[in-house]
Amino acid sequence: MAYETIIVEVEDHVALVTLNRPDALNALNDQLLKELSTALRECQKNDKVRCIVLTGSDKAFAAGADIKMMSEKSFVDVFSEDLFGPEPDMIQSVRKPIIAAVGGYALGGGCELAMMCDFIIAADTAKFGQPEINLGVMAGLGGSQRLTRFIGKSKAMDMNLTGRFMDAEEAERSGLVSRVVPAKKLKDEALAAATKIAEKSQIAVMAVKESVNRSYEVPLREGLLFERRVFHSLFATEDQKEGMSAFMEKREAQFRDK
Ligand code: CAA
């Protein structure tokens, strides 16, 4: 399918999805969100794709929801259309791992989109922020909820109330991003991580994703039981036999997703 606001490239089991509205620093408008939604659904259906990398430009992963698109809307408009309602559900419904590779600005909806991914690799140029307060509004795609879970109440309040930006080093220290890499290596590092994930048993990969995400939804006791039962269930797979045999035979495992 032809897209205008994103670029999708599939190579060796990894889909690279690049946000591509350079004139608006990849601000999230209706078209971009719809195209992203469609592309991720296609990636989910495409058996060749085993991991997804979502990225932007050197200057901006995404500078937020499109302010020009929102500026004239009324409460009745945004409430009736449930502005930004379906996208988080859509992204969360993708069962394949999604890595956000963030360089430059990840602000407002951009920071929130990165947080919807499974983990974030940041370039040393990355700047995260929830500056919606400067527009007389507040975060609407997870900036007061996911961010608080990731970096704690004090820092989340600071970010959301002052609208200040957090650099990559602080973002790593705070647990928002998993690693920081030089900007020039961002895409390669993210693709290398995705390739590594693509080599694993996809049954185990999906189980990990479900289990870690479950930890945000349920109490610890429930989460631990869920984890243990999923762990048990993986013993029904051929990949468990293969993985453990390969270890004992001192060879690389050949997973078949069975
Ligand atoms: N929406 C629409 N257009 C945007 C945009 C946005 N969020 N961010 C940047 N742009 C546009 C600018 O209007 C500008 O376009 P024009 O040349 O046509 O004027 C172009 O991108 C380049 O931007 P700047 O000239 O401002 O670039 P800069 O380097 O001087 O500043 C910036 C970069 C600090 C990121 C600045 O653009 C900025 O502050 N952007 C807005 C960030 C923001 O407030 N994000 C939150 C949006 S609300 C939201 O996301 C709600 C939610 O939670 C769902």
Residues whose N, C-alpha, C, O or C-beta is under 5 A from the ligand:
A	BS01	CAA	D23 A24 L25 A27 A63 G64 A65 D66 I67 K68 Y105 L107 G108 G109 P131 E132 M138 A139 G140 L141
